[in-house]
Amino acid sequence: MNADLERLIALQQLDSAADAARRRLAEEPEHEKALAARLEIAQQQVAAARERLAENQTARRALEKDVALHQGRLSKFRDQMAAVKTNVEYQAMQKEIGFAQDEVKTIEDKVLERMLEADDLTAAVKRAETGLAAEQKAVAADRRSTTAGHGDLLAAVERMTGERAQLVAAMDKEVLALFEAIARKRNGIAVAEARGGVCTICHVRLRPQVFNSVRRNDSIMQCDHCNRILYFVPAPAQAATPDGATQSSQ
């Protein structure tokens, strides 16, 4: 393979890997925001569940006060029954007692409903708290991984920067200038594999004579459509088998 072409392929691989590492580093602040948002949602779910339970308890206490109030009225009416002197008064008192008893029963039914609802709300609080604990654990693990990965990415970028400098120093200046000019215009991708007569980046079919030249890998050839520098990867070598047949080497 042409030495400059080989260096160009290596340079493209380095640049692509370094760009990917830099993108991951640049994405870290947004990733942290996403993690914080996940925790915030889980915390809000716990707060909402606790608030619904607290509202239930407040409403139940209010109903229990109403029950106590009506039971006090019942006690008062029963005390007054002994003092009535006429049948009319007796019947009126009976109506008051009946009304108070109905009110007590109605309110006690509501208290029971609140108690049953409280069981469901308490379970909902526990589920939300369990979900929050799980989310906190997952986010903490993600943050540890990101922190560890951050150092690895920085080290990788630094290493690849050094390797790139060494590679560039050994390259023909005109070839390097061509590479960088194409990279600027083509989103950092200046070198592409040609396969099956097609540029694998722009997917445009190459002229037969161009593809034949690219297959030799002995010169700097460019795609007629996207201008990227092309190279060809030969098929795996064939290895002989004991019976004399050939097979692809692994």
Beta strands, then each sheet from edge to edge (+ up, - down):
strand 1: 191-195
strand 2: 198-199
strand 3: 221-222
strand 4: 229-232
strand 5: 238-240
strand 6: 246-248
sheet 1: 2+ 1- 4- 3+
sheet 2: 5+ 6-
end
